[in-house]
Amino acid sequence: MRIDIKGIFEKSEDRKLSVKEICEGNIQSDSSEDNVADSVAKSDLTSGIDVDTATAADTQLVSEQTSNPDSETNTEQISEQDVDSNPDSDQDIDTESNLDTASNLNTESNIDAEIEDNPKTESALNSTEAPSSEPTLDPTPETAPDLTPEPNSDLTPETAPTEEAPAKLAAKIRKYMDLIVIAAVFILLAGTVFYYTNMIPREVYASIDGESEIITSKAWTVEEFLETEGIAYCSEDYISMPVTGFIHDGIEITIQHATNYKITADGQTKAYKTLEKTAAKALREEGIILGENDIVEPGLDALIEEDITIVVKRVKIEEKTIEEKVPFKTETRKDSSMNKGDKEVVQKGKDGKAEVTYRITYIDGKEASRKKLKSKTIVSAEKEIVKEGTRATIDGFAYTRTMTVKAYSYTGGGRTAMGTKARVGEIAVDPGVIPLGTSVYIEGVGVRRAEDTGGNIKGKTIDIYMNSRSECLNWGCRYVTIYLP
């Protein structure tokens, strides 16, 4: 290893250098500065030198050598002893000596040139060849110089301060200028955006519930636009773009508000909002599944209007077979031998049994209708027979039925259809309605017997015989009730 003695003393004239700075600036390896840094670092770690103590001692020694030329020999001896005092450092330096020979030659030539220029350096070198009588410093850990070079330094000792320092400074300046330019561009952009979004009004083409209008707004986002314009909205409403979207001039926004309505189903009534147009789609949107027979009011095709209520009626249809009692029937037989109002049971009735199948319809759990599908008789019913009297009396005349007829009158004698003499007490009738020989009670007249007929007597018509023409004129023609036996 060679030491640049000229560089040491030139630097010592300008400022006080420590041994560490002298060694770091002048020690060169045969291969590269990185290898020397590694070797010196190992030497310092093993020797445990106190850098601050060594620096102070070396600074004083250099000052003495500057005033006394003879002391240069001691300085070189101290430097060599400091280097040799650490065996590990010698081992590292010996290892480094096997590097490229060309590098050593260049280094030696530089040192020789420096010696020629500086006589003090030459005398110092000569003093290293002969033993010196001057006392040497004890290479203790407190005074041993720190030979560790600055890390990651790829500069030679002579060119680092003069050539690369301005380059680093220029790089730092360029870096700061780039940051300043970026910051300026960002501020300009932010100012432009702020001015555009807050100062310049923009036209918004809004379509709200089918009605279009142009609104001038300074809003920044869709949400701000809706708030400033007082347009209420909810999550069920349709907005053609996100509410966080930005507003630009000429933007088109479509807003469709959901319709409020209610659904009554399964015993509950709930309020909903929808954008759908029909009841069927609204029910499907809310996940309400309809059965095959369910009833929807006002209908699946009904339009959704504000506050409309859709009623869903759950319909269940089932067939059911049950055993039922079959009531007996009563047969009534008229009996003219019995007075009217009298009854007599001829045969007592008896209920039967049957299996009956019904189709039953339930609406919301309640039976709404029942239809008989079939019936199977298990025990037949027996009917009951009752006789009912029809006989009544009026002025002692027993009758069973009554009839309203049109009554005429006639006179003049002669023979009746039955061959009897025409007289007061007989009447002419239509034999198809009142059989000849039947006695009847005429209201307001009394009992008369049907014995005669007439060409004009048809249907419910009778002709009453009277004694004189005047009585007939007095009677005229009238409607009367007759009682028949």
GUDRENPA-711059 format. One record per residue (C-alpha): residue number from 1; residue in one letter; x, y, z. Coordinates in Angstrom, 3 decimals, padded with zeros to 6 digits. Example, Ala and Ser with C-alpha at 12.3 -4.5 7.8 and 13.67 -1.06 7.14 Angstrom:
1,a,012.300,-004.500,007.800;
2,s,013.670,-001.060,007.140;
//
This chain:
1,m,000.000,000.000,000.000;
2,r,001.217,003.469,-000.938;
3,i,000.350,006.729,000.816;
4,d,-000.011,010.062,-000.988;
5,i,002.315,012.146,001.219;
6,k,002.008,015.234,-000.973;
7,g,-001.743,015.230,-000.648;
8,i,-001.419,014.900,003.118;
9,f,000.674,018.010,003.620;
10,e,-001.115,020.110,001.022;
11,k,-004.331,019.520,002.848;
12,s,-002.728,020.121,006.196;
13,e,-001.753,023.609,005.077;
14,d,-005.315,024.500,004.194;
15,r,-007.022,023.002,007.239;
16,k,-006.313,020.676,010.145;
17,l,-006.971,017.111,009.042;
18,s,-007.361,014.106,011.217;
19,v,-005.498,010.889,010.549;
20,k,-008.815,009.355,009.574;
21,e,-009.435,012.029,006.905;
22,i,-005.789,011.758,005.644;
23,c,-005.999,008.004,005.317;
24,e,-009.492,008.069,003.813;
25,g,-008.431,010.602,001.190;
26,n,-004.996,009.038,000.218;
27,i,-005.091,005.275,000.719;
28,q,-005.466,003.581,-002.656;
29,s,-005.583,-000.100,-003.364;
30,d,-004.157,-001.776,-006.388;
31,s,-007.599,-002.717,-007.643;
32,s,-010.298,-000.173,-006.628;
33,e,-011.392,002.172,-003.865;
34,d,-014.234,-000.161,-002.866;
35,n,-011.822,-002.957,-001.944;
36,v,-009.648,-000.540,000.067;
37,a,-012.749,000.677,001.926;
38,d,-013.661,-002.897,002.829;
39,s,-010.111,-003.677,004.033;
40,v,-009.772,-000.519,006.111;
41,a,-013.244,-001.033,007.581;
42,k,-012.250,-004.519,008.720;
43,s,-009.048,-003.097,010.234;
44,d,-010.951,-000.461,012.207;
45,l,-013.479,-002.958,013.513;
46,t,-010.796,-005.328,014.800;
47,s,-008.584,-002.664,016.321;
48,g,-011.376,-000.693,018.044;
49,i,-009.747,002.716,017.459;
50,d,-011.225,005.765,019.132;
51,v,-011.650,008.081,016.129;
52,d,-012.079,011.311,018.060;
53,t,-008.927,010.761,020.191;
54,a,-006.848,009.834,017.156;
55,t,-008.081,012.833,015.214;
56,a,-007.027,015.297,017.912;
57,a,-003.536,013.776,018.258;
58,d,-002.978,013.652,014.528;
59,t,-004.034,017.270,014.082;
60,q,-001.380,018.395,016.576;
61,l,001.286,016.207,014.938;
62,v,000.609,017.648,011.491;
63,s,000.920,021.190,012.865;
64,e,004.336,020.395,014.342;
65,q,005.515,018.872,011.090;
66,t,004.510,021.951,009.174;
67,s,006.701,024.189,011.363;
68,n,009.584,021.690,011.591;
69,p,010.609,019.922,008.368;
70,d,012.536,017.330,010.318;
71,s,009.352,016.151,011.870;
72,e,008.047,014.835,008.525;
73,t,009.943,011.638,009.101;
74,n,008.117,011.074,012.358;
75,t,004.782,011.727,010.676;
76,e,005.455,009.056,008.097;
77,q,006.651,006.678,010.777;
78,i,003.512,007.313,012.808;
79,s,001.380,006.748,009.774;
80,e,003.134,003.518,008.915;
81,q,003.059,002.365,012.520;
82,d,-000.661,003.146,012.718;
83,v,-001.228,001.059,009.681;
84,d,001.152,-001.724,010.751;
85,s,-000.119,-001.771,014.323;
86,n,-003.176,-003.715,013.226;
87,p,-002.234,-007.172,011.973;
88,d,-005.671,-007.674,010.496;
89,s,-005.227,-004.563,008.415;
90,d,-001.863,-005.856,007.126;
91,q,-003.501,-009.116,006.213;
92,d,-006.206,-007.300,004.289;
93,i,-003.678,-005.085,002.535;
94,d,-001.525,-008.080,001.598;
95,t,-004.606,-009.685,000.150;
96,e,-005.314,-006.557,-001.860;
97,s,-001.740,-006.529,-003.255;
98,n,-002.544,-009.299,-005.693;
99,l,-004.728,-007.012,-007.826;
100,d,-003.935,-005.490,-011.219;
101,t,-000.235,-004.426,-011.577;
102,a,-001.098,-001.660,-014.003;
103,s,-003.059,000.140,-011.331;
104,n,-000.043,000.010,-008.955;
105,l,002.232,001.440,-011.578;
106,n,-000.075,004.355,-012.239;
107,t,-000.381,005.032,-008.537;
108,e,003.414,004.967,-008.012;
109,s,004.041,007.300,-010.902;
110,n,001.607,009.780,-009.436;
111,i,003.358,009.681,-006.093;
112,d,006.816,010.196,-007.702;
113,a,005.566,013.216,-009.580;
114,e,004.195,014.702,-006.426;
115,i,007.505,014.131,-004.610;
116,e,009.445,016.000,-007.302;
117,d,007.132,018.982,-006.932;
118,n,007.387,019.034,-003.118;
119,p,010.832,018.663,-001.456;
120,k,009.257,018.117,001.903;
121,t,007.461,015.097,000.620;
122,e,010.696,013.656,-000.796;
123,s,012.500,014.085,002.551;
124,a,009.614,012.444,004.278;
125,l,009.843,009.462,001.979;
126,n,013.576,009.170,002.525;
127,s,013.075,009.199,006.224;
128,t,010.912,006.111,005.999;
129,e,013.769,004.107,004.509;
130,a,016.133,004.772,007.472;
131,p,015.443,004.060,011.101;
132,s,014.258,007.053,012.976;
133,s,015.464,007.958,016.402;
134,e,012.253,009.822,017.114;
135,p,009.847,008.104,019.446;
136,t,006.797,006.482,017.803;
137,l,003.274,006.587,019.060;
138,d,001.960,003.591,020.888;
139,p,-000.612,002.014,018.521;
140,t,-003.154,001.652,021.233;
141,p,-006.899,001.520,020.444;
142,e,-007.258,005.094,021.830;
143,t,-004.775,006.643,019.306;
144,a,-004.974,004.331,016.301;
145,p,-006.385,006.174,013.287;
146,d,-009.675,005.154,011.751;
147,l,-008.900,004.023,008.222;
148,t,-012.518,003.416,007.251;
149,p,-013.354,005.250,004.034;
150,e,-016.719,006.872,003.417;
151,p,-019.237,004.214,002.371;
152,n,-020.440,003.901,-001.235;
153,s,-017.767,006.379,-002.428;
154,d,-016.540,005.575,-005.927;
155,l,-014.513,008.793,-006.325;
156,t,-010.737,009.124,-006.302;
157,p,-009.343,011.374,-003.514;
158,e,-008.196,014.082,-005.902;
159,t,-011.302,014.396,-008.118;
160,a,-014.181,013.910,-005.608;
161,p,-014.236,017.421,-004.128;
162,t,-013.572,019.234,-007.409;
163,e,-015.468,017.295,-010.084;
164,e,-018.529,015.489,-008.660;
165,a,-019.724,017.938,-005.989;
166,p,-021.075,020.425,-008.572;
167,a,-022.726,017.550,-010.454;
168,k,-024.522,016.390,-007.302;
169,l,-025.572,019.950,-006.536;
170,a,-026.919,020.363,-010.078;
171,a,-028.846,017.093,-009.794;
172,k,-030.426,018.240,-006.545;
173,i,-031.350,021.573,-008.098;
174,r,-032.945,019.812,-011.077;
175,k,-034.877,017.551,-008.715;
176,y,-036.224,020.495,-006.716;
177,m,-037.101,022.372,-009.908;
178,d,-039.090,019.377,-011.150;
179,l,-041.017,019.251,-007.875;
180,i,-041.680,022.977,-008.064;
181,v,-042.987,022.660,-011.636;
182,i,-045.245,019.746,-010.674;
183,a,-046.593,021.678,-007.684;
184,a,-047.238,024.723,-009.865;
185,v,-049.093,022.643,-012.466;
186,f,-051.177,021.007,-009.736;
187,i,-052.082,024.365,-008.195;
188,l,-053.003,025.749,-011.621;
189,l,-055.133,022.703,-012.391;
190,a,-056.853,022.845,-008.990;
191,g,-057.554,026.538,-009.465;
192,t,-059.006,025.903,-012.917;
193,v,-061.226,023.134,-011.637;
194,f,-062.359,025.259,-008.696;
195,y,-063.186,028.197,-010.965;
196,y,-064.993,025.999,-013.471;
197,t,-067.032,024.140,-010.878;
198,n,-067.931,027.084,-008.661;
199,m,-068.024,030.190,-010.804;
200,i,-069.250,029.179,-014.270;
201,p,-072.945,028.130,-014.475;
202,r,-073.720,025.083,-016.601;
203,e,-076.852,024.036,-018.489;
204,v,-078.401,020.764,-017.368;
205,y,-080.977,019.059,-019.605;
206,a,-083.177,017.379,-017.013;
207,s,-086.095,015.026,-017.653;
208,i,-088.102,014.658,-014.451;
209,d,-091.000,012.180,-014.457;
210,g,-091.351,012.586,-018.223;
211,e,-091.223,016.411,-018.256;
212,s,-088.116,017.982,-019.826;
213,e,-086.589,021.301,-018.853;
214,i,-083.267,023.149,-019.047;
215,i,-081.826,024.170,-015.681;
216,t,-078.815,026.470,-015.199;
217,s,-076.786,025.364,-012.196;
218,k,-073.386,025.881,-010.554;
219,a,-073.602,022.518,-008.814;
220,w,-070.515,020.377,-008.909;
221,t,-072.068,016.920,-008.598;
222,v,-075.446,015.386,-009.412;
223,e,-076.213,015.115,-005.694;
224,e,-075.514,018.815,-005.184;
225,f,-077.643,019.635,-008.242;
226,l,-080.618,017.718,-006.858;
227,e,-080.266,019.380,-003.451;
228,t,-079.933,022.937,-004.809;
229,e,-082.912,022.455,-007.128;
230,g,-085.051,020.947,-004.350;
231,i,-085.547,017.665,-006.200;
232,a,-086.233,014.966,-003.624;
233,y,-085.073,011.445,-004.387;
234,c,-084.696,008.090,-002.712;
235,s,-082.961,004.818,-003.400;
236,e,-085.976,003.432,-005.309;
237,d,-085.937,006.346,-007.774;
238,y,-084.216,006.100,-011.146;
239,i,-081.384,008.530,-011.876;
240,s,-079.581,008.062,-015.175;
241,m,-076.132,008.594,-013.623;
242,p,-074.552,008.191,-010.167;
243,v,-075.238,010.996,-007.702;
244,t,-071.472,011.318,-007.195;
245,g,-070.949,012.048,-010.891;
246,f,-069.690,015.471,-011.994;
247,i,-071.869,018.051,-013.741;
248,h,-070.616,019.428,-017.046;
249,d,-072.208,021.846,-019.454;
250,g,-074.909,020.235,-021.584;
251,i,-075.246,017.120,-019.432;
252,e,-078.480,015.136,-019.737;
253,i,-080.039,013.707,-016.561;
254,t,-083.169,011.575,-016.462;
255,i,-085.012,011.253,-013.147;
256,q,-088.004,008.990,-012.611;
257,h,-089.554,009.047,-009.148;
258,a,-090.934,005.805,-007.767;
259,t,-094.693,005.545,-007.120;
260,n,-095.994,005.019,-003.579;
261,y,-098.433,002.128,-003.240;
262,k,-099.512,-000.599,-000.814;
263,i,-099.900,-004.344,-000.949;
264,t,-102.339,-006.267,001.241;
265,a,-101.486,-009.943,001.267;
266,d,-101.294,-012.801,003.745;
267,g,-102.951,-010.727,006.458;
268,q,-100.517,-007.791,006.245;
269,t,-100.556,-004.390,004.569;
270,k,-097.204,-002.814,003.683;
271,a,-096.162,000.345,001.837;
272,y,-093.789,000.144,-001.134;
273,k,-092.226,002.281,-003.869;
274,t,-091.795,001.098,-007.444;
275,l,-090.884,002.205,-010.934;
276,e,-092.981,-000.570,-012.466;
277,k,-096.169,000.262,-014.341;
278,t,-098.501,-002.684,-013.641;
279,a,-099.618,-004.557,-010.552;
280,a,-098.214,-007.846,-011.875;
281,k,-094.688,-006.413,-012.242;
282,a,-094.861,-004.654,-008.875;
283,l,-095.821,-007.897,-007.119;
284,r,-093.032,-009.740,-008.909;
285,e,-090.559,-007.022,-007.882;
286,e,-091.419,-007.513,-004.203;
287,g,-091.166,-011.298,-004.499;
288,i,-094.877,-011.973,-003.898;
289,i,-095.677,-015.248,-005.631;
290,l,-099.244,-015.781,-006.780;
291,g,-100.993,-019.114,-006.712;
292,e,-102.933,-020.496,-009.652;
293,n,-106.289,-019.533,-008.164;
294,d,-105.292,-016.418,-006.215;
295,i,-107.339,-013.284,-006.786;
296,v,-105.696,-009.879,-007.329;
297,e,-107.745,-006.731,-006.989;
298,p,-108.034,-004.496,-008.967;
299,g,-106.308,-006.927,-011.362;
300,l,-102.857,-007.917,-012.591;
301,d,-103.077,-005.491,-015.506;
302,a,-104.066,-002.551,-013.319;
303,l,-101.764,000.483,-013.613;
304,i,-099.758,001.528,-010.572;
305,e,-101.051,004.907,-009.421;
306,e,-100.079,006.998,-006.409;
307,d,-101.339,005.448,-003.126;
308,i,-103.089,002.547,-004.881;
309,t,-103.644,-000.588,-002.793;
310,i,-103.185,-003.989,-004.399;
311,v,-105.126,-006.715,-002.587;
312,v,-104.004,-010.303,-002.960;
313,k,-106.566,-012.905,-001.886;
314,r,-105.165,-016.368,-001.353;
315,v,-107.560,-018.934,-002.833;
316,k,-107.458,-022.597,-001.877;
317,i,-109.721,-025.208,-003.474;
318,e,-110.113,-028.729,-002.168;
319,e,-112.464,-031.690,-002.545;
320,k,-113.862,-033.181,000.611;
321,t,-116.111,-036.218,001.202;
322,i,-118.250,-036.213,004.323;
323,e,-121.091,-038.320,005.742;
324,e,-124.335,-036.433,005.982;
325,k,-127.835,-037.022,007.241;
326,v,-130.443,-037.194,004.522;
327,p,-133.693,-035.641,005.877;
328,f,-136.920,-037.433,005.068;
329,k,-139.482,-035.748,002.840;
330,t,-143.092,-035.043,003.775;
331,e,-146.001,-035.789,001.454;
332,t,-149.241,-033.889,002.149;
333,r,-152.536,-035.302,000.961;
334,k,-155.678,-033.119,000.851;
335,d,-158.730,-034.598,002.479;
336,s,-162.118,-032.924,001.952;
337,s,-163.640,-035.052,004.626;
338,m,-161.564,-033.225,007.155;
339,n,-162.097,-029.688,008.178;
340,k,-159.669,-027.137,006.896;
341,g,-156.640,-026.815,009.205;
342,d,-156.831,-030.417,010.477;
343,k,-153.840,-032.715,009.807;
344,e,-153.211,-036.402,010.279;
345,v,-149.885,-038.280,009.906;
346,v,-150.540,-041.381,007.904;
347,q,-146.856,-042.518,007.671;
348,k,-143.970,-041.307,009.872;
349,g,-140.750,-040.270,008.082;
350,k,-137.199,-041.506,008.771;
351,d,-133.861,-039.806,007.957;
352,g,-131.267,-041.514,005.776;
353,k,-127.429,-041.326,005.442;
354,a,-125.204,-040.540,002.463;
355,e,-121.518,-039.867,001.585;
356,v,-121.320,-036.518,-000.177;
357,t,-118.252,-035.119,-002.015;
358,y,-117.936,-031.337,-002.188;
359,r,-115.577,-028.920,-003.926;
360,i,-114.873,-026.283,-001.235;
361,t,-113.303,-022.887,-002.005;
362,y,-111.424,-021.042,000.757;
363,i,-110.426,-017.356,000.466;
364,d,-107.756,-016.252,002.935;
365,g,-108.508,-019.336,005.028;
366,k,-112.277,-018.874,005.174;
367,e,-114.810,-020.998,003.294;
368,a,-116.343,-018.951,000.511;
369,s,-118.361,-021.529,-001.440;
370,r,-119.210,-025.232,-001.605;
371,k,-120.368,-027.253,-004.568;
372,k,-121.725,-030.816,-004.386;
373,l,-119.947,-033.094,-006.795;
374,k,-121.489,-036.478,-005.976;
375,s,-123.491,-038.307,-003.339;
376,k,-123.636,-041.958,-002.370;
377,t,-126.623,-043.211,-000.336;
378,i,-125.775,-045.332,002.654;
379,v,-129.242,-045.516,004.261;
380,s,-132.343,-044.421,002.313;
381,a,-134.722,-041.954,003.897;
382,e,-138.407,-042.804,004.363;
383,k,-140.954,-040.111,003.520;
384,e,-143.690,-038.999,005.882;
385,i,-147.345,-038.893,004.672;
386,v,-149.749,-036.356,006.185;
387,k,-153.455,-035.822,005.474;
388,e,-154.677,-032.244,005.617;
389,g,-158.319,-031.239,005.826;
390,t,-159.698,-028.855,003.222;
391,r,-163.315,-028.669,004.308;
392,a,-164.701,-025.294,005.480;
393,t,-168.177,-023.828,006.111;
394,i,-169.824,-020.583,005.302;
395,d,-173.363,-020.059,006.474;
396,g,-173.432,-023.769,007.180;
397,f,-172.158,-024.707,003.706;
398,a,-169.059,-026.923,003.728;
399,y,-166.540,-026.145,001.018;
400,t,-162.998,-027.105,000.124;
401,r,-162.000,-024.458,-002.330;
402,t,-162.946,-021.028,-003.598;
403,m,-163.041,-019.369,-006.977;
404,t,-163.623,-015.860,-008.277;
405,v,-165.962,-015.799,-011.292;
406,k,-167.822,-013.303,-013.494;
407,a,-171.550,-013.557,-012.769;
408,y,-174.364,-012.634,-015.169;
409,s,-178.139,-013.047,-014.683;
410,y,-181.004,-014.331,-016.842;
411,t,-184.816,-015.067,-016.598;
412,g,-187.731,-016.288,-018.797;
413,g,-188.349,-019.888,-017.690;
414,g,-187.824,-022.996,-019.809;
415,r,-185.830,-026.170,-019.305;
416,t,-182.201,-026.532,-018.135;
417,a,-179.495,-028.633,-019.688;
418,m,-180.198,-031.287,-017.115;
419,g,-183.911,-031.265,-018.093;
420,t,-185.067,-029.518,-015.017;
421,k,-187.296,-026.444,-014.968;
422,a,-185.466,-023.166,-015.027;
423,r,-186.028,-021.470,-011.693;
424,v,-184.485,-019.456,-008.949;
425,g,-181.890,-021.609,-007.274;
426,e,-180.067,-022.931,-010.340;
427,i,-177.219,-021.492,-012.382;
428,a,-175.711,-022.016,-015.789;
429,v,-171.984,-022.953,-015.775;
430,d,-169.198,-024.227,-017.947;
431,p,-169.211,-027.944,-017.215;
432,g,-165.423,-028.063,-017.748;
433,v,-164.911,-025.783,-014.767;
434,i,-167.876,-026.607,-012.524;
435,p,-169.464,-029.996,-013.096;
436,l,-173.269,-030.035,-013.569;
437,g,-175.061,-031.028,-010.395;
438,t,-172.493,-029.314,-008.154;
439,s,-173.846,-027.143,-005.416;
440,v,-171.901,-023.919,-004.848;
441,y,-172.153,-021.055,-002.418;
442,i,-172.264,-017.677,-004.162;
443,e,-171.127,-014.726,-002.093;
444,g,-174.095,-012.409,-001.469;
445,v,-176.553,-014.839,-003.113;
446,g,-176.402,-018.118,-001.259;
447,v,-176.353,-021.755,-002.300;
448,r,-177.127,-022.528,-005.953;
449,r,-176.936,-025.722,-008.027;
450,a,-175.222,-025.984,-011.422;
451,e,-177.920,-027.411,-013.797;
452,d,-177.792,-025.348,-017.008;
453,t,-175.216,-024.266,-019.633;
454,g,-175.113,-021.448,-022.110;
455,g,-173.389,-020.489,-025.343;
456,n,-171.728,-017.494,-023.760;
457,i,-170.842,-019.227,-020.505;
458,k,-167.175,-020.221,-020.902;
459,g,-164.456,-020.670,-018.310;
460,k,-164.861,-018.962,-014.965;
461,t,-168.272,-017.516,-015.810;
462,i,-171.693,-018.248,-014.384;
463,d,-175.251,-017.114,-015.170;
464,i,-177.651,-016.776,-012.203;
465,y,-181.404,-017.325,-012.829;
466,m,-183.712,-014.608,-011.418;
467,n,-187.495,-014.156,-011.259;
468,s,-187.854,-010.879,-013.175;
469,r,-186.196,-008.727,-015.741;
470,s,-185.885,-005.887,-013.289;
471,e,-183.909,-008.089,-010.883;
472,c,-181.620,-009.004,-013.746;
473,l,-181.098,-005.352,-014.628;
474,n,-180.467,-004.564,-011.027;
475,w,-177.864,-007.320,-010.768;
476,g,-176.207,-006.468,-013.967;
477,c,-172.745,-008.149,-014.243;
478,r,-170.286,-008.438,-011.387;
479,y,-167.336,-010.510,-010.032;
480,v,-168.098,-012.730,-007.074;
481,t,-166.396,-015.430,-005.015;
482,i,-167.931,-018.872,-005.079;
483,y,-167.159,-021.719,-002.658;
484,l,-166.931,-025.253,-003.977;
485,p,-167.311,-028.474,-002.000;
//
